[in-house]
Amino acid sequence: MMADGSDSPIDLVAFYRKMQEGGYDAVFGSRFINGGIVVNYPGLKLILNRLANIFIKLVFGLRYNDVTNAFKLYRRETINGLRPFLAPHFNLTVELPLKVIVRKYSYTWLPNRWQNRKSGVSKLKIKEMGSRYLFIVLYCLIEKYFSRGDYLASKPHA
């Protein structure tokens, strides 16, 4: 989750319970499904976010609709299985879930709450980060189709 207070810590309890009850390797948040809440999302950023997520859904064939959302929960073993990490910036929020999916770890998603920060300035610069996000998406797409299963989860998952 982000440290700027935009994510609700209350959601963390529901995510943990879902992970424990379902035995999932990861639980992802979605602000854009029934039960998700978004407050004061900047207009241009929202449009770009939704377009990026539609693109990712289409190229990976996903039902999950909020890959760029930072609110996610992972088991330690899952994080270890996602190495090596390439993203040194915010694009890590895209690298991790795409590797979960590509490497066939088990996952689900839940609605979560998000509100724009009340103070401070976001460090996410859209122009600067766009190419970094695209690089990670393309890297994970290449891994999906060309890694020959070299990085698959070590145990079968549902």
C-alpha beads as a LAMMPS data file, in Angstrom:
LAMMPS data file: protein, C-alpha beads

158 atoms
157 bonds

1 atom types
1 bond types

-500.0 500.0 xlo xhi
-500.0 500.0 ylo yhi
-500.0 500.0 zlo zhi

Masses

1 110.0

Atoms # bond

1 1 1 0.000 0.000 0.000
2 1 1 1.086 3.572 -0.497
3 1 1 2.465 5.452 2.498
4 1 1 0.701 8.719 1.639
5 1 1 -2.554 7.837 3.412
6 1 1 -4.472 7.308 0.167
7 1 1 -5.146 3.641 0.927
8 1 1 -7.324 2.541 3.821
9 1 1 -5.615 0.323 6.427
10 1 1 -9.056 -1.126 7.212
11 1 1 -8.931 -2.949 3.873
12 1 1 -5.775 -4.753 4.929
13 1 1 -7.727 -6.897 7.416
14 1 1 -10.161 -8.085 4.731
15 1 1 -7.264 -8.844 2.378
16 1 1 -5.435 -10.864 5.032
17 1 1 -8.563 -12.855 5.869
18 1 1 -9.215 -13.579 2.189
19 1 1 -5.633 -14.758 1.741
20 1 1 -5.833 -17.048 4.771
21 1 1 -9.283 -18.453 3.982
22 1 1 -8.574 -19.078 0.308
23 1 1 -4.923 -20.061 0.599
24 1 1 -4.039 -17.491 -2.060
25 1 1 -0.486 -16.447 -2.838
26 1 1 -1.629 -12.860 -3.448
27 1 1 -4.706 -10.665 -3.036
28 1 1 -5.009 -7.610 -5.267
29 1 1 -7.097 -4.520 -4.689
30 1 1 -9.458 -3.002 -7.214
31 1 1 -10.841 0.470 -6.821
32 1 1 -13.068 -0.030 -9.851
33 1 1 -15.327 -2.956 -8.964
34 1 1 -18.508 -3.112 -6.906
35 1 1 -17.573 -2.040 -3.374
36 1 1 -14.470 -0.104 -4.440
37 1 1 -14.331 3.561 -3.512
38 1 1 -12.409 6.355 -5.238
39 1 1 -12.384 9.893 -3.821
40 1 1 -10.876 12.936 -5.581
41 1 1 -8.923 11.087 -8.274
42 1 1 -7.383 13.735 -10.584
43 1 1 -9.217 13.650 -13.934
44 1 1 -6.332 13.229 -16.389
45 1 1 -4.615 10.710 -14.138
46 1 1 -7.868 8.714 -13.898
47 1 1 -8.292 8.602 -17.676
48 1 1 -4.686 7.494 -18.205
49 1 1 -5.036 4.908 -15.420
50 1 1 -8.133 3.358 -16.944
51 1 1 -6.605 3.305 -20.451
52 1 1 -3.429 1.652 -19.132
53 1 1 -5.448 -0.969 -17.270
54 1 1 -7.597 -1.716 -20.326
55 1 1 -4.418 -2.188 -22.369
56 1 1 -2.952 -4.555 -19.752
57 1 1 -6.237 -6.507 -19.504
58 1 1 -6.335 -6.970 -23.268
59 1 1 -2.710 -8.008 -23.847
60 1 1 -2.681 -10.434 -20.890
61 1 1 -6.278 -11.656 -21.261
62 1 1 -7.182 -10.731 -17.676
63 1 1 -10.449 -10.253 -15.842
64 1 1 -8.684 -8.236 -13.126
65 1 1 -9.068 -4.516 -13.905
66 1 1 -6.709 -2.533 -11.636
67 1 1 -3.144 -3.831 -12.103
68 1 1 -1.717 -0.342 -11.463
69 1 1 -3.294 -0.218 -7.992
70 1 1 -0.604 -0.354 -5.294
71 1 1 -2.909 -1.938 -2.692
72 1 1 -1.953 -5.613 -2.797
73 1 1 -1.006 -8.354 -0.350
74 1 1 1.604 -11.044 -1.058
75 1 1 2.933 -14.002 0.866
76 1 1 6.666 -13.803 1.574
77 1 1 7.254 -16.986 -0.434
78 1 1 5.427 -15.442 -3.371
79 1 1 7.563 -12.293 -3.275
80 1 1 10.687 -14.461 -3.230
81 1 1 9.384 -16.379 -6.254
82 1 1 8.877 -13.161 -8.229
83 1 1 12.576 -12.260 -8.243
84 1 1 14.502 -10.786 -9.929
85 1 1 12.800 -7.408 -9.731
86 1 1 13.456 -4.995 -12.556
87 1 1 11.346 -2.004 -11.537
88 1 1 13.134 0.545 -9.356
89 1 1 10.173 2.948 -9.236
90 1 1 6.363 2.972 -8.991
91 1 1 6.255 0.489 -11.863
92 1 1 6.965 -2.193 -9.253
93 1 1 3.207 -2.040 -8.566
94 1 1 2.709 -3.440 -12.081
95 1 1 5.666 -5.828 -12.166
96 1 1 4.658 -7.780 -9.065
97 1 1 1.051 -8.656 -9.991
98 1 1 1.935 -9.400 -13.622
99 1 1 4.656 -11.795 -12.476
100 1 1 2.167 -13.422 -10.069
101 1 1 -0.147 -13.990 -13.010
102 1 1 2.497 -15.033 -15.553
103 1 1 4.228 -17.372 -13.112
104 1 1 0.887 -18.960 -12.200
105 1 1 0.713 -18.132 -8.527
106 1 1 -2.802 -18.184 -7.102
107 1 1 -4.503 -14.833 -6.652
108 1 1 -7.820 -13.117 -6.256
109 1 1 -8.973 -9.538 -5.878
110 1 1 -11.166 -7.511 -3.581
111 1 1 -12.551 -3.984 -3.696
112 1 1 -10.558 -1.386 -1.823
113 1 1 -10.881 2.264 -0.861
114 1 1 -8.680 5.004 -2.255
115 1 1 -8.700 8.739 -1.647
116 1 1 -6.384 11.393 -2.970
117 1 1 -3.750 12.581 -0.520
118 1 1 -4.734 15.449 1.741
119 1 1 -1.277 17.048 1.803
120 1 1 2.004 16.823 -0.016
121 1 1 2.677 16.271 -3.694
122 1 1 2.710 12.997 -5.595
123 1 1 6.148 11.905 -6.783
124 1 1 4.599 10.015 -9.714
125 1 1 5.392 11.910 -12.903
126 1 1 3.256 10.558 -15.738
127 1 1 5.557 11.560 -18.618
128 1 1 8.596 10.127 -16.873
129 1 1 6.939 6.907 -15.724
130 1 1 4.971 6.012 -18.869
131 1 1 7.903 4.380 -20.625
132 1 1 8.927 2.589 -17.422
133 1 1 5.455 1.110 -17.006
134 1 1 5.391 0.065 -20.666
135 1 1 8.824 -1.562 -20.319
136 1 1 7.643 -3.673 -17.372
137 1 1 4.414 -4.670 -19.134
138 1 1 6.365 -5.724 -22.240
139 1 1 8.969 -7.555 -20.152
140 1 1 6.251 -9.560 -18.385
141 1 1 4.553 -10.261 -21.715
142 1 1 7.845 -11.580 -23.093
143 1 1 8.280 -13.727 -19.988
144 1 1 4.760 -15.084 -20.430
145 1 1 5.340 -16.221 -24.003
146 1 1 9.060 -16.947 -24.199
147 1 1 10.393 -18.102 -20.806
148 1 1 9.315 -21.711 -21.401
149 1 1 8.082 -21.969 -17.823
150 1 1 11.478 -21.260 -16.279
151 1 1 9.955 -19.022 -13.618
152 1 1 6.685 -20.796 -12.857
153 1 1 5.531 -21.113 -9.266
154 1 1 7.190 -24.082 -7.605
155 1 1 3.885 -25.652 -6.569
156 1 1 0.637 -25.989 -8.494
157 1 1 -1.990 -23.394 -7.576
158 1 1 -5.710 -23.070 -8.063

Bonds

1 1 1 2
2 1 2 3
3 1 3 4
4 1 4 5
5 1 5 6
6 1 6 7
7 1 7 8
8 1 8 9
9 1 9 10
10 1 10 11
11 1 11 12
12 1 12 13
13 1 13 14
14 1 14 15
15 1 15 16
16 1 16 17
17 1 17 18
18 1 18 19
19 1 19 20
20 1 20 21
21 1 21 22
22 1 22 23
23 1 23 24
24 1 24 25
25 1 25 26
26 1 26 27
27 1 27 28
28 1 28 29
29 1 29 30
30 1 30 31
31 1 31 32
32 1 32 33
33 1 33 34
34 1 34 35
35 1 35 36
36 1 36 37
37 1 37 38
38 1 38 39
39 1 39 40
40 1 40 41
41 1 41 42
42 1 42 43
43 1 43 44
44 1 44 45
45 1 45 46
46 1 46 47
47 1 47 48
48 1 48 49
49 1 49 50
50 1 50 51
51 1 51 52
52 1 52 53
53 1 53 54
54 1 54 55
55 1 55 56
56 1 56 57
57 1 57 58
58 1 58 59
59 1 59 60
60 1 60 61
61 1 61 62
62 1 62 63
63 1 63 64
64 1 64 65
65 1 65 66
66 1 66 67
67 1 67 68
68 1 68 69
69 1 69 70
70 1 70 71
71 1 71 72
72 1 72 73
73 1 73 74
74 1 74 75
75 1 75 76
76 1 76 77
77 1 77 78
78 1 78 79
79 1 79 80
80 1 80 81
81 1 81 82
82 1 82 83
83 1 83 84
84 1 84 85
85 1 85 86
86 1 86 87
87 1 87 88
88 1 88 89
89 1 89 90
90 1 90 91
91 1 91 92
92 1 92 93
93 1 93 94
94 1 94 95
95 1 95 96
96 1 96 97
97 1 97 98
98 1 98 99
99 1 99 100
100 1 100 101
101 1 101 102
102 1 102 103
103 1 103 104
104 1 104 105
105 1 105 106
106 1 106 107
107 1 107 108
108 1 108 109
109 1 109 110
110 1 110 111
111 1 111 112
112 1 112 113
113 1 113 114
114 1 114 115
115 1 115 116
116 1 116 117
117 1 117 118
118 1 118 119
119 1 119 120
120 1 120 121
121 1 121 122
122 1 122 123
123 1 123 124
124 1 124 125
125 1 125 126
126 1 126 127
127 1 127 128
128 1 128 129
129 1 129 130
130 1 130 131
131 1 131 132
132 1 132 133
133 1 133 134
134 1 134 135
135 1 135 136
136 1 136 137
137 1 137 138
138 1 138 139
139 1 139 140
140 1 140 141
141 1 141 142
142 1 142 143
143 1 143 144
144 1 144 145
145 1 145 146
146 1 146 147
147 1 147 148
148 1 148 149
149 1 149 150
150 1 150 151
151 1 151 152
152 1 152 153
153 1 153 154
154 1 154 155
155 1 155 156
156 1 156 157
157 1 157 158
